[in-house]
Amino acid sequence: MSVPTPFCKLFIMALDDFMLKVLIVSAVLSLTLEMIFAKPEDRNTAWIEGFAILLAVFVVSMVTAVNDYQKEKQFLALQAVGDSKKYVLVKREGEE
């Protein structure tokens, strides 16, 4: 029986999406630029947009990884059931 892919690896694979990479870069730029160019009285809330983008990327990646993990577990269980039914009884020259 095969071993399921570790959850951490599935999470990293979910982050390998092009659009998520674009969003991560956008979030980092947003955080950096907002913190540099924000007025002193607005710095307390300048980080919110960049953080919200990073949080959204994290949630999407987590949901994708959980979904992939569950699908892989179900596939391996189905494959194990299929493998157990591959027992064949053979008769040769009248003997089993």
Secondary structure, 3 states (H helix, E strand, C coil): CCCCCCHHHHHHHHCCCHHHHHHHHHHHHHHHHHHHHCCHHHCCCCCHHHHHHHHHHHHHHHHHHHHHHHHHHHHHHHHHHHHHCCCCCCCECCEC
